[in-house]
Amino acid sequence: MTAESPENVLFVVMDTVRKDHLTPYGYDRPTTPGLDQFAEEATVFEQAVAPAPWTLPVHASLFTGMYPSQHGADQENPYLEGATTLAETLSAAGYDTACYSSNAWITPYTHLTDGFDEQDNFFEVMPGDFLSGPLAKAWKTMNDSDTLRALADKLVSLGNTAHEYLAGGEGADSKTPTVIDQTIDFIDDSEEFFAFINLMDAHLPYHPPKEYADEFAPGVDSSEVCQNSKEYNAGAYEIEDDEWEDIRGLYDAEIAHIDDQLTRLFDHLKETGQWDDTMVVVCADHGELHGEHGLYGHEFCLYDPLINVPLMVKHPKLGAGRREDQVELVDLYHTVLDSLGVAGGEPASPGDEAVALDRTRSLLSADYRDFANASNDDPGQLRDGEYAFVEYSRPVVELKQLEEKAASANIVLGENTRFYSRMRSARRTDAKYTRIDRIEDEAFRLDTDPDELENLADSDDEAIRETEAALAAFEDEIGGAWTDALDTDVSDDSVDQMDDEAQERLRDLGYLE
């Protein structure tokens, strides 16, 4: 292969990193000098849209080329099945493949690591070999029962929370240096590789290493600020401006740590002569809210700080510069296949759905977003590529935790609120329309109202009406609009229905007495 067609791919997801806290996107604090240097030889995308506002469905989309309602991985069905993954396709094509992360959603029991030759989750609460053994079986059994899905999902969320605590300043060191170390070992031992890493530092709670906290949040005690988004969202805790400033400082410090470690990885590729022959993708799976719209975290909405994410790609066919046209993270599946010259579309297992390369979805193609020439039957290939689509099924784990925080403060959550709602958005660079099943729809002119403050859903604005029509067309293609609200019961009091082995596994992990 030539430098015009790199032999390798390094794919980096900075979990929960919002675009406007990165130096290449104009942030006035020096959080990411390494990425600022990287941006000098990469394409920086200003309008990159995630297919969902949280980890599991976004990664499933990255690995399958499907929208969330196509691959079906969400909190009510929290594992990927029946789909051939990018790693399976590339492994079959002869590439060395590896996935390293410290995110509990990217593990064998959710099947997101299917097809990777090597994977390590660095998940302290549940070791990787255990996850691929008895717990994986218990997890699948639990999720095959409708009544147990909420409990199964809560297990992951609680495990993630425990991991985040242990991996932060209050417990063990961040796992990001270890992720980078293993990535370096993997690429040094590989001929042609696809390396995928997820870096969790910027996910709540924020306990950055001291040297970064001293620079970006001097004097802030991370144990003294609100690190529980559900407590705030439930109305059980009020955060004042000075505390928000401290929270954002800790968040910036976490991002700075990510940047330092990524720079170490990039420097190694350069020093070993692998940089020029490696396509590098850096993005976030979703962003984070810090009080905007009265919300904290990344639940219960589809506002732009969550779904308009950073994306930078280094590839000879793209060159350096900035792009203002809208792209979707779903397109990265096709971009990787295109870069490596792999057609895809071959099921790894009988009955699997496998998405083939469609160059109208590849960032490297001259036909990008020219959907009149599309080769796949794709529900998002509408209106000449002008629109991106986002889906959000209700977050049962967050709902349960939110209800618990509200109850402890004697607060009653209304059923007809955003907390119990499913949402879908259509977005173009100047307008966005969000259909919501329990409250009124939301629509904004992003060109004149980037903070999304004036709801124009009932207006006769032409751009809003066109965007709503595109959403309706997408809904028709995807199986219909979410108009019937789901039951608000998200209880997980069905433990007694689990078999003895599954209950024992939960006891081992501390989730049952």
Disulfide bonds with the S-S distance in Angstrom:
none
